[in-house]
Amino acid sequence: MSGGRRAVMGRKDGEKREYAVLSRREVEGLIADGRSIIVVDGYVLKVDAWLKYHPGGDKAILHMIGRDATDEVTVLHSPEAYRMMERYRIGRIQGRWNNFLPPIQGGRFRPLSSDAEHEENNNSDEPLAAAPSSHASSRSPSPPAVFDSASGLTARRPLAASVSSVSSSEDEPTTTTSSPSPPSDGMAHLDALTHKEITLDLAKYPALDSATQDAIVAKYRLLHERIRAEGLFDCPYSAYAVEASRYALLFALMLVFLHWRWYALSGFFLGAFWHQLVFTAHDAGHMGITHAFHVDTVVGIVIADFLGGLSIGWWKRSHNVHHIVTNSPEHDPDIEHMPFFAVSHRFFAGLRSTYYERAMPYDAAAKVLIRVQHYLYYVVLLLGRFNLYRLSWEYLILGQGPRRGAAAWHRYLEIAGNLVFWYWFGYRLVYQTIDTNWHRFVFVMVSHMVTAPLHVQITLSHFAMSTADLGVVESFPQKMLRTTMDVDCPEWLDWFHGGLQFQAIHHLYPRLPRHNLRKAQRLVQEFCDEVGIPYALYGFVEGNGKVIGRLAEVARQAKVLAKCRDVVVQEGGFMGLGHEHEHH
């Protein structure tokens, strides 16, 4: 430990506990040894034991290893969960913490033993050389690359190094270059596009130096206190009485038209019922109703599993990761829809998803579908609900949620809920009540396609926003506002969008009750103006236009890449023929 320096924390029982100050090098060594280390409120937490119990899944934690997770922990967890994390403290830090690149994102770490080995093999008094892989200069499994001009040559360097590479010994930005790239096969063009996207973001958003980002975080935390002081975290329960009345009316209309054998219209009202239910399930999943973990979880299970046939546990596991690594092609499951959609040319490199733990190949199917994705966008979303059934059952059958701890029983309640759903919907409603297979088909398809506006709403707030990686130095609030847009609509239409139109505000404060998001909008706009972060706000039609425009642009890039590769193949063929002729 470092020189016997100590920190003291008061405990409820009156006892005092001292925490040794851990150096950045010591934290790196712990992570190199396989420990899961995060920093929260100036304290170093070892959360290995919590990984298998975390209700939000282990992936959300793994993306914070080696990072200051104070803001993410604060906004995503209840005060009770925050206090519970105190038991995992093993030390504290001094001064500002400079983030590591988490191992799940490709960060590599030096064990402390390497220091001793270096000292044994080095008789000089020079300091230990910094390993280039110990911080942001570490590469993610399949990151983009950008091109810089160096001495008249085009040299390739890692993306992270271009914006936030930090030496583990000096914590100062560095730039790395390597040998010139090989002849272009089209990827050089795409790398240039990546560089352009990063450059545009760097010009549009506040600087990434520590002083600027720390100032943003300080004002963001003041905004948090202001929102709390105005009572916006208090749930307006009366609003749910109106919600429940709407749900009951839609379900009753479904039954009435089903009785009259107006199957298409009956299916329409069932789809509208599901569409509206999701908004409250989303609230419950974020503990935005009662703010009590088990109570809100049970509310979410009743709505999502028993009434909707979807797993709220699967949604939490996926959605929490989305809130932490928003719009990251390698890590955010909410934008990983290969081979149907690619919102960035980076998918053409055949990325590996750290969430799904598999490659997302740019295969033959993707090469065909991506080129026309802007035409297929709404068609695919009409069928989106069927895929959610698959993902839900995969989560429940494989036991991807916590199998131990306070949340372990949720899995069994969810399985029961899904079985009940398929009994009342699949057997009693579709099979027993509807008379012919054609009418069953119409009822099922209409009820599922009516939920498409929900899928549009979810993708709308992210598909058109930046997917550039600005590195580990970017603050949480700036990243959320850079990768998320809000949708402007009249207040009387809020019931249709269900709060999802305020995704940027929601990403800043996920546990803020959705009925208060409009009230918080003014405060968030003032914050954005004060810190110089653009607040993306578009009308519903304009936002859809931007999404279609982004998909069309990526489709065009796919065509350019294909042409470049065709040229390379043809040139290679001509060269081969030339060599063959010479031999003869």
C-alpha positions as CSV (number, residue, x, y, z in Angstrom):
1,M,0.0,0.0,0.0
2,S,1.0,3.6,-0.4
3,G,3.0,5.0,2.5
4,G,0.3,4.3,5.2
5,R,-2.0,7.1,4.0
6,R,-5.5,6.5,5.3
7,A,-9.1,7.6,4.8
8,V,-11.7,7.3,7.4
9,M,-15.4,6.6,6.8
10,G,-18.2,7.0,9.4
11,R,-20.4,4.0,9.8
12,K,-24.0,3.7,11.2
13,D,-22.9,1.7,14.2
14,G,-20.4,4.5,15.2
15,E,-17.3,2.5,14.2
16,K,-14.6,3.9,12.0
17,R,-13.0,2.1,9.1
18,E,-9.7,3.2,7.6
19,Y,-9.0,2.8,3.9
20,A,-5.5,2.9,2.4
21,V,-4.8,5.0,-0.6
22,L,-4.2,2.9,-3.7
23,S,-2.1,4.2,-6.5
24,R,-3.2,3.9,-10.1
25,R,-0.4,1.4,-10.6
26,E,-1.7,-0.8,-7.8
27,V,-5.3,-0.7,-9.2
28,E,-3.9,-1.7,-12.6
29,G,-2.1,-4.7,-11.0
30,L,-5.3,-5.8,-9.3
31,I,-7.2,-5.7,-12.6
32,A,-4.3,-7.6,-14.3
33,D,-4.8,-10.3,-11.6
34,G,-8.4,-10.6,-12.7
35,R,-10.1,-8.5,-10.0
36,S,-13.1,-6.4,-10.9
37,I,-12.2,-2.9,-9.7
38,I,-14.3,0.3,-10.1
39,V,-14.0,3.7,-8.5
40,V,-17.0,5.3,-6.9
41,D,-17.0,8.6,-5.0
42,G,-13.3,8.5,-4.5
43,Y,-13.3,4.9,-3.1
44,V,-11.9,1.8,-4.8
45,L,-14.4,-1.0,-5.0
46,K,-13.6,-4.7,-5.6
47,V,-16.9,-6.1,-7.0
48,D,-16.0,-9.6,-8.0
49,A,-18.5,-11.1,-5.6
50,W,-21.3,-8.9,-6.8
51,L,-21.0,-9.8,-10.5
52,K,-23.2,-13.0,-10.3
53,Y,-25.8,-11.2,-8.1
54,H,-26.2,-8.0,-10.0
55,P,-29.8,-7.7,-11.2
56,G,-28.7,-5.6,-14.1
57,G,-26.3,-8.3,-15.3
58,D,-22.6,-8.6,-15.2
59,K,-21.9,-6.9,-18.5
60,A,-22.9,-3.5,-17.1
61,I,-20.3,-3.8,-14.4
62,L,-17.6,-5.2,-16.7
63,H,-17.8,-2.0,-18.9
64,M,-16.9,0.1,-15.8
65,I,-13.8,-1.9,-14.7
66,G,-10.9,0.5,-14.1
67,R,-13.2,3.6,-14.5
68,D,-14.7,6.2,-12.3
69,A,-18.3,4.9,-12.2
70,T,-19.7,7.5,-9.8
71,D,-22.2,9.1,-12.1
72,E,-23.3,5.8,-13.7
73,V,-23.8,4.2,-10.3
74,T,-25.6,7.2,-8.9
75,V,-28.2,7.6,-11.7
76,L,-28.8,3.9,-12.3
77,H,-29.2,2.7,-8.7
78,S,-31.4,3.4,-5.8
79,P,-29.9,5.0,-2.6
80,E,-30.2,1.6,-0.9
81,A,-28.1,-0.1,-3.6
82,Y,-25.6,2.8,-3.5
83,R,-25.2,2.3,0.3
84,M,-24.9,-1.5,-0.2
85,M,-21.8,-0.9,-2.4
86,E,-19.9,0.4,0.6
87,R,-19.2,-3.1,1.7
88,Y,-17.0,-3.7,-1.4
89,R,-14.6,-0.8,-0.6
90,I,-11.0,-1.8,-0.4
91,G,-9.3,1.5,-0.6
92,R,-9.5,5.1,-1.8
93,I,-7.8,7.3,-4.4
94,Q,-6.2,10.7,-4.2
95,G,-7.0,13.4,-6.6
96,R,-8.5,13.0,-10.0
97,W,-8.9,9.4,-11.4
98,N,-7.8,8.8,-15.0
99,N,-9.9,6.0,-16.4
100,F,-8.5,2.8,-17.8
101,L,-10.0,1.1,-20.8
102,P,-12.0,-1.8,-19.4
103,P,-10.7,-5.3,-20.3
104,I,-14.1,-6.2,-21.9
105,Q,-13.3,-3.3,-24.4
106,G,-9.8,-4.5,-25.1
107,G,-7.8,-2.9,-22.3
108,R,-4.7,-4.8,-21.3
109,F,-3.1,-4.5,-17.9
110,R,0.4,-5.1,-16.4
111,P,0.6,-7.3,-13.3
112,L,2.6,-5.8,-10.4
113,S,5.1,-8.6,-10.8
114,S,6.3,-7.0,-14.0
115,D,7.7,-4.1,-12.0
116,A,9.8,-6.5,-9.9
117,E,11.0,-8.3,-13.1
118,H,11.9,-5.0,-14.7
119,E,13.9,-3.9,-11.6
120,E,15.8,-7.2,-11.6
121,N,16.7,-7.0,-15.3
122,N,17.5,-3.2,-15.3
123,N,20.5,-1.9,-13.5
124,S,19.9,1.7,-14.4
125,D,17.9,4.2,-12.4
126,E,15.5,4.9,-15.2
127,P,11.7,4.6,-14.4
128,L,9.7,1.7,-15.6
129,A,8.5,2.2,-19.2
130,A,4.8,2.6,-19.5
131,A,3.1,-0.3,-21.2
132,P,1.1,1.2,-24.1
133,S,-1.8,-1.1,-23.4
134,S,-2.5,0.0,-19.8
135,H,-4.9,2.7,-20.6
136,A,-6.8,4.3,-23.5
137,S,-4.2,3.3,-25.9
138,S,-5.4,-0.3,-25.5
139,R,-7.4,-1.4,-28.4
140,S,-10.9,-2.8,-28.3
141,P,-11.4,-6.2,-29.9
142,S,-12.4,-4.8,-33.3
143,P,-12.1,-1.0,-33.3
144,P,-12.1,1.4,-36.2
145,A,-8.8,2.9,-37.3
146,V,-8.2,6.5,-38.4
147,F,-5.6,7.8,-40.8
148,D,-3.2,10.6,-40.1
149,S,-0.6,12.1,-42.4
150,A,2.9,11.7,-41.1
151,S,5.9,12.9,-43.1
152,G,3.9,12.7,-46.3
153,L,2.9,9.1,-45.7
154,T,-0.4,7.8,-44.6
155,A,0.1,6.1,-41.3
156,R,-2.4,4.1,-39.3
157,R,-3.0,4.6,-35.6
158,P,-5.6,3.3,-33.1
159,L,-8.7,5.3,-32.7
160,A,-8.4,5.6,-29.0
161,A,-4.9,6.9,-29.3
162,S,-6.1,9.6,-31.6
163,V,-8.3,11.2,-29.0
164,S,-7.4,10.0,-25.5
165,S,-4.2,7.8,-25.4
166,V,-2.7,8.2,-22.0
167,S,0.6,6.9,-20.7
168,S,0.2,4.9,-17.5
169,S,3.3,6.5,-16.1
170,E,2.7,10.2,-16.9
171,D,-1.0,10.4,-17.7
172,E,-0.3,12.7,-20.6
173,P,-1.8,12.4,-24.1
174,T,0.4,10.5,-26.6
175,T,0.2,9.9,-30.3
176,T,1.3,6.7,-31.9
177,T,2.0,5.9,-35.6
178,S,3.1,2.8,-37.4
179,S,4.2,1.7,-40.8
180,P,2.3,2.9,-43.9
181,S,-0.9,1.0,-44.6
182,P,-1.1,-1.6,-47.4
183,P,-2.9,-0.7,-50.7
184,S,-6.5,0.3,-50.2
185,D,-9.2,-2.4,-50.4
186,G,-11.9,0.1,-49.5
187,M,-11.2,0.1,-45.7
188,A,-8.9,3.1,-46.0
189,H,-11.9,5.0,-47.3
190,L,-14.0,3.9,-44.3
191,D,-11.2,4.7,-41.9
192,A,-11.1,8.2,-43.4
193,L,-14.9,8.4,-42.7
194,T,-14.3,7.4,-39.1
195,H,-11.6,10.1,-38.8
196,K,-14.0,12.6,-40.2
197,E,-16.8,11.6,-37.8
198,I,-14.4,12.0,-34.9
199,T,-13.2,15.3,-36.1
200,L,-16.7,16.6,-36.5
201,D,-17.6,15.6,-32.9
202,L,-14.4,17.1,-31.5
203,A,-15.3,20.4,-33.2
204,K,-19.0,20.3,-32.2
205,Y,-18.7,19.2,-28.6
206,P,-16.6,20.6,-25.6
207,A,-12.9,19.8,-25.5
208,L,-11.8,16.5,-23.9
209,D,-9.2,17.9,-21.6
210,S,-9.7,17.1,-17.9
211,A,-10.5,20.6,-16.8
212,T,-13.4,21.0,-19.3
213,Q,-14.8,17.5,-18.6
214,D,-14.5,17.9,-14.8
215,A,-16.4,21.2,-15.1
216,I,-19.2,19.5,-17.0
217,V,-19.4,16.7,-14.4
218,A,-19.6,19.2,-11.6
219,K,-22.4,21.1,-13.2
220,Y,-24.2,17.9,-14.1
221,R,-24.1,16.9,-10.4
222,L,-25.5,20.3,-9.5
223,L,-28.3,19.8,-12.0
224,H,-29.0,16.4,-10.3
225,E,-29.5,18.2,-7.0
226,R,-31.6,20.8,-8.5
227,I,-33.9,18.3,-10.1
228,R,-34.2,16.5,-6.8
229,A,-34.9,19.7,-4.9
230,E,-37.8,20.5,-7.3
231,G,-39.3,17.1,-6.4
232,L,-39.0,15.7,-9.9
233,F,-37.9,12.3,-8.6
234,D,-41.2,12.0,-6.8
235,C,-43.5,9.8,-8.8
236,P,-46.9,11.3,-9.7
237,Y,-48.9,8.2,-8.8
238,S,-52.2,9.7,-9.9
239,A,-50.9,9.6,-13.5
240,Y,-50.9,5.8,-13.3
241,A,-54.6,5.8,-12.6
242,V,-55.1,7.4,-16.0
243,E,-52.7,4.9,-17.5
244,A,-54.5,2.0,-16.0
245,S,-57.8,3.3,-17.3
246,R,-56.4,3.5,-20.8
247,Y,-55.0,-0.1,-20.6
248,A,-58.3,-1.4,-19.4
249,L,-60.2,0.3,-22.2
250,L,-57.9,-1.0,-24.9
251,F,-58.1,-4.6,-23.6
252,A,-61.9,-4.4,-23.3
253,L,-62.2,-3.1,-26.9
254,M,-60.0,-6.1,-28.0
255,L,-62.4,-8.5,-26.3
256,V,-65.5,-6.8,-27.7
257,F,-64.3,-6.9,-31.3
258,L,-63.0,-10.5,-30.8
259,H,-66.4,-11.5,-29.7
260,W,-67.9,-9.8,-32.8
261,R,-65.3,-11.7,-34.9
262,W,-63.7,-8.5,-36.2
263,Y,-60.4,-10.1,-35.9
264,A,-58.2,-7.4,-37.5
265,L,-59.7,-4.6,-35.4
266,S,-59.5,-6.8,-32.3
267,G,-55.8,-7.4,-33.1
268,F,-55.3,-3.7,-33.5
269,F,-56.5,-2.9,-30.0
270,L,-54.4,-5.8,-28.5
271,G,-51.3,-4.3,-30.2
272,A,-52.2,-0.9,-28.9
273,F,-52.6,-2.4,-25.4
274,W,-49.1,-3.9,-25.6
275,H,-47.7,-0.7,-27.0
276,Q,-49.0,1.3,-24.0
277,L,-48.0,-1.3,-21.4
278,V,-44.3,-1.1,-22.4
279,F,-44.1,2.5,-21.2
280,T,-44.9,1.4,-17.6
281,A,-42.7,-1.7,-17.8
282,H,-39.9,0.7,-18.8
283,D,-40.6,2.8,-15.8
284,A,-40.6,-0.2,-13.5
285,G,-37.4,-1.6,-15.0
286,H,-35.6,1.6,-14.1
287,M,-37.2,1.7,-10.6
288,G,-39.0,4.9,-11.6
289,I,-42.3,4.1,-10.0
290,T,-41.9,3.3,-6.3
291,H,-38.1,3.4,-6.4
292,A,-38.1,0.1,-4.4
293,F,-36.2,-2.6,-6.3
294,H,-38.4,-5.7,-5.6
295,V,-41.7,-3.8,-5.9
296,D,-40.9,-2.2,-9.2
297,T,-39.5,-5.5,-10.5
298,V,-42.7,-7.4,-9.7
299,V,-44.7,-4.6,-11.4
300,G,-42.4,-5.0,-14.4
301,I,-42.8,-8.8,-14.4
302,V,-46.6,-8.6,-14.2
303,I,-46.7,-6.2,-17.1
304,A,-43.9,-7.5,-19.4
305,D,-44.1,-11.2,-18.7
306,F,-47.6,-12.1,-17.7
307,L,-49.4,-9.6,-20.0
308,G,-46.8,-9.1,-22.8
309,G,-44.9,-12.3,-23.0
310,L,-41.5,-10.6,-22.8
311,S,-38.8,-10.9,-20.1
312,I,-38.2,-7.8,-18.0
313,G,-35.0,-9.4,-16.8
314,W,-33.6,-9.7,-20.4
315,W,-34.6,-6.1,-21.0
316,K,-32.7,-4.9,-17.9
317,R,-29.6,-6.9,-18.8
318,S,-29.5,-5.4,-22.3
319,H,-30.8,-2.0,-21.4
320,N,-28.3,-1.3,-18.6
321,V,-25.4,-2.0,-21.0
322,H,-27.1,0.3,-23.5
323,H,-27.2,3.1,-21.0
324,I,-23.4,2.8,-20.2
325,V,-21.9,2.3,-23.7
326,T,-24.6,4.1,-25.7
327,N,-24.2,3.9,-29.5
328,S,-20.9,1.9,-29.4
329,P,-21.0,-0.5,-32.4
330,E,-18.9,-3.1,-30.6
331,H,-20.7,-3.0,-27.2
332,D,-24.3,-1.5,-27.4
333,P,-26.8,-4.3,-28.1
334,D,-29.5,-1.7,-29.0
335,I,-27.7,-0.8,-32.3
336,E,-26.4,-4.3,-33.1
337,H,-28.9,-5.6,-35.6
338,M,-26.7,-7.3,-38.3
339,P,-27.4,-8.4,-40.9
340,F,-30.5,-6.2,-41.2
341,F,-29.2,-2.8,-40.1
342,A,-25.9,-1.1,-39.8
343,V,-25.8,2.5,-38.4
344,S,-22.1,2.8,-38.9
345,H,-19.6,1.8,-41.6
346,R,-17.6,0.2,-38.7
347,F,-19.9,-2.8,-39.0
348,F,-18.3,-3.6,-42.4
349,A,-15.1,-4.7,-40.6
350,G,-17.0,-7.6,-39.0
351,L,-17.1,-6.5,-35.4
352,R,-17.4,-8.8,-32.4
353,S,-20.2,-8.0,-30.0
354,T,-19.0,-8.0,-26.4
355,Y,-22.6,-8.2,-25.3
356,Y,-23.6,-11.2,-27.4
357,E,-20.1,-12.6,-27.3
358,R,-20.0,-13.5,-30.9
359,A,-18.9,-12.0,-34.2
360,M,-21.3,-9.9,-36.3
361,P,-19.9,-10.9,-39.7
362,Y,-20.4,-8.7,-42.7
363,D,-21.5,-11.7,-44.7
364,A,-23.4,-12.3,-47.9
365,A,-26.8,-11.6,-46.3
366,A,-25.6,-8.4,-44.7
367,K,-24.0,-7.2,-48.0
368,V,-27.4,-7.5,-49.7
369,L,-29.6,-6.2,-46.9
370,I,-27.5,-3.3,-45.7
371,R,-27.5,-1.8,-49.2
372,V,-31.3,-1.5,-49.0
373,Q,-31.7,-1.0,-45.3
374,H,-33.3,2.4,-45.6
375,Y,-36.1,0.9,-47.6
376,L,-36.5,-2.1,-45.2
377,Y,-36.4,-0.1,-42.0
378,Y,-40.1,0.1,-41.3
379,V,-40.8,-3.3,-42.7
380,V,-38.4,-5.0,-40.4
381,L,-39.7,-3.0,-37.4
382,L,-43.2,-4.3,-38.1
383,L,-41.9,-7.8,-37.2
384,G,-39.7,-6.7,-34.3
385,R,-41.8,-8.1,-31.5
386,F,-41.3,-11.7,-32.7
387,N,-37.5,-11.3,-32.2
388,L,-38.1,-10.1,-28.6
389,Y,-39.9,-13.4,-27.8
390,R,-36.7,-15.3,-28.9
391,L,-34.4,-13.1,-26.9
392,S,-36.6,-13.3,-23.8
393,W,-36.7,-17.1,-23.8
394,E,-33.0,-17.3,-24.5
395,Y,-32.4,-15.2,-21.4
396,L,-34.7,-17.3,-19.2
397,I,-33.7,-20.8,-20.5
398,L,-29.9,-20.1,-20.4
399,G,-30.2,-18.4,-17.0
400,Q,-28.4,-15.3,-18.1
401,G,-29.7,-13.3,-15.1
402,P,-28.5,-13.7,-11.5
403,R,-29.0,-17.2,-10.2
404,R,-28.1,-16.3,-6.6
405,G,-28.9,-13.5,-4.2
406,A,-31.9,-11.4,-3.7
407,A,-32.9,-11.3,-7.3
408,A,-32.5,-15.1,-8.1
409,W,-36.3,-15.8,-7.7
410,H,-37.2,-13.3,-10.4
411,R,-36.2,-15.8,-13.1
412,Y,-38.8,-18.4,-11.9
413,L,-41.5,-15.8,-11.6
414,E,-40.7,-14.6,-15.1
415,I,-40.8,-18.2,-16.5
416,A,-44.2,-18.6,-14.8
417,G,-45.3,-15.3,-16.3
418,N,-44.3,-16.3,-19.8
419,L,-46.1,-19.6,-19.5
420,V,-49.2,-17.8,-18.3
421,F,-49.0,-15.4,-21.3
422,W,-48.8,-18.2,-23.9
423,Y,-51.7,-19.9,-22.2
424,W,-54.1,-17.0,-22.3
425,F,-52.8,-15.5,-25.5
426,G,-51.6,-18.4,-27.5
427,Y,-54.0,-21.1,-26.4
428,R,-57.2,-19.5,-25.1
429,L,-57.3,-16.4,-27.3
430,V,-55.7,-17.4,-30.6
431,Y,-56.3,-21.2,-30.7
432,Q,-59.6,-21.7,-28.9
433,T,-61.4,-18.4,-29.6
434,I,-60.6,-17.8,-33.3
435,D,-62.1,-20.2,-35.7
436,T,-59.8,-20.5,-38.8
437,N,-56.1,-20.5,-39.4
438,W,-56.4,-17.5,-41.7
439,H,-58.2,-15.4,-39.0
440,R,-55.6,-16.5,-36.5
441,F,-52.8,-15.4,-38.8
442,V,-54.5,-12.0,-39.4
443,F,-55.1,-11.5,-35.6
444,V,-51.5,-12.4,-34.7
445,M,-49.9,-10.3,-37.4
446,V,-52.0,-7.2,-36.9
447,S,-51.6,-7.3,-33.1
448,H,-47.8,-7.6,-33.5
449,M,-47.3,-5.0,-36.3
450,V,-49.3,-2.4,-34.4
451,T,-46.5,-2.2,-31.9
452,A,-44.0,-1.0,-34.6
453,P,-44.3,2.7,-33.6
454,L,-42.7,1.6,-30.3
455,H,-39.7,0.1,-32.1
456,V,-39.5,3.2,-34.2
457,Q,-39.5,5.4,-31.1
458,I,-36.7,3.4,-29.5
459,T,-34.4,3.4,-32.5
460,L,-35.3,7.0,-33.4
461,S,-33.4,8.5,-30.5
462,H,-30.1,6.8,-31.4
463,F,-29.8,5.6,-35.0
464,A,-29.1,9.0,-36.3
465,M,-26.7,10.1,-33.6
466,S,-22.9,9.8,-33.3
467,T,-21.3,6.4,-33.1
468,A,-17.8,7.8,-32.8
469,D,-15.6,6.7,-29.8
470,L,-14.0,9.7,-28.2
471,G,-12.2,7.5,-25.6
472,V,-12.3,7.1,-21.9
473,V,-11.7,10.8,-21.1
474,E,-15.2,11.8,-22.2
475,S,-17.6,12.4,-19.3
476,F,-20.8,10.5,-18.8
477,P,-23.2,13.4,-19.4
478,Q,-21.4,14.6,-22.6
479,K,-21.5,11.0,-24.0
480,M,-25.2,10.6,-23.3
481,L,-26.1,13.9,-25.0
482,R,-23.8,13.2,-27.9
483,T,-25.3,9.9,-28.7
484,T,-29.0,10.5,-27.9
485,M,-31.7,12.8,-29.3
486,D,-35.0,14.0,-28.0
487,V,-38.2,14.2,-30.0
488,D,-40.3,17.3,-29.9
489,C,-44.1,16.8,-29.7
490,P,-47.1,18.7,-28.3
491,E,-47.8,17.9,-24.6
492,W,-51.2,16.4,-25.4
493,L,-49.4,13.7,-27.4
494,D,-47.2,12.6,-24.6
495,W,-49.4,9.6,-24.0
496,F,-48.5,8.2,-27.4
497,H,-44.8,8.5,-27.0
498,G,-44.9,7.4,-23.4
499,G,-41.9,9.4,-22.2
500,L,-39.6,7.7,-24.8
501,Q,-39.5,11.0,-26.7
502,F,-37.3,12.4,-23.9
503,Q,-34.5,9.9,-24.4
504,A,-31.6,12.4,-23.9
505,I,-33.1,13.5,-20.5
506,H,-33.8,9.9,-19.6
507,H,-30.2,8.9,-20.4
508,L,-29.0,11.6,-18.0
509,Y,-31.4,10.5,-15.2
510,P,-32.8,7.0,-16.0
511,R,-34.7,6.8,-12.7
512,L,-36.6,10.0,-13.2
513,P,-40.3,9.2,-13.5
514,R,-41.4,9.6,-17.1
515,H,-44.3,11.9,-16.2
516,N,-41.8,14.4,-15.0
517,L,-39.4,14.3,-17.9
518,R,-41.1,17.2,-19.7
519,K,-40.7,19.3,-16.5
520,A,-37.0,18.5,-16.4
521,Q,-36.5,19.5,-20.0
522,R,-36.1,23.2,-19.3
523,L,-33.4,22.4,-16.7
524,V,-31.5,20.1,-19.0
525,Q,-31.6,22.7,-21.8
526,E,-30.2,25.3,-19.4
527,F,-27.4,22.9,-18.4
528,C,-26.6,22.2,-22.1
529,D,-26.4,25.9,-22.8
530,E,-24.2,26.5,-19.8
531,V,-21.6,23.8,-20.6
532,G,-21.8,24.2,-24.4
533,I,-23.1,20.7,-25.3
534,P,-25.7,20.8,-28.2
535,Y,-29.1,19.5,-27.1
536,A,-30.4,17.4,-30.0
537,L,-34.2,18.0,-30.3
538,Y,-36.1,17.2,-33.5
539,G,-39.7,16.8,-34.5
540,F,-41.0,13.2,-35.0
541,V,-41.1,13.5,-38.8
542,E,-37.7,15.3,-38.9
543,G,-36.1,12.7,-36.6
544,N,-37.4,9.9,-38.8
545,G,-35.9,11.7,-41.8
546,K,-32.5,11.8,-40.1
547,V,-32.7,8.1,-39.3
548,I,-33.6,7.2,-42.8
549,G,-30.8,9.5,-44.0
550,R,-28.2,7.8,-41.8
551,L,-29.3,4.4,-43.0
552,A,-29.2,5.5,-46.6
553,E,-25.7,7.0,-46.1
554,V,-24.4,3.8,-44.6
555,A,-26.0,1.9,-47.5
556,R,-24.2,4.1,-49.9
557,Q,-20.9,3.5,-48.1
558,A,-21.5,-0.3,-48.4
559,K,-21.8,0.1,-52.1
560,V,-18.6,2.2,-52.3
561,L,-16.8,-0.5,-50.3
562,A,-18.0,-3.2,-52.6
563,K,-16.8,-1.3,-55.7
564,C,-13.4,-0.7,-54.1
565,R,-13.0,-4.4,-53.4
566,D,-14.1,-5.3,-56.9
567,V,-11.4,-3.0,-58.3
568,V,-8.8,-4.6,-56.0
569,V,-9.9,-8.1,-57.1
570,Q,-9.8,-7.1,-60.8
571,E,-6.3,-5.5,-60.4
572,G,-5.1,-8.6,-58.6
573,G,-6.5,-10.7,-61.4
574,F,-4.8,-8.6,-64.1
575,M,-1.5,-8.8,-62.2
576,G,-1.8,-12.5,-61.9
577,L,-2.4,-12.8,-65.6
578,G,0.6,-10.7,-66.3
579,H,2.9,-12.8,-64.2
580,E,1.5,-16.0,-65.8
581,H,2.2,-14.5,-69.3
582,E,5.8,-13.7,-68.2
583,H,6.4,-17.3,-67.1
584,H,5.2,-18.6,-70.4
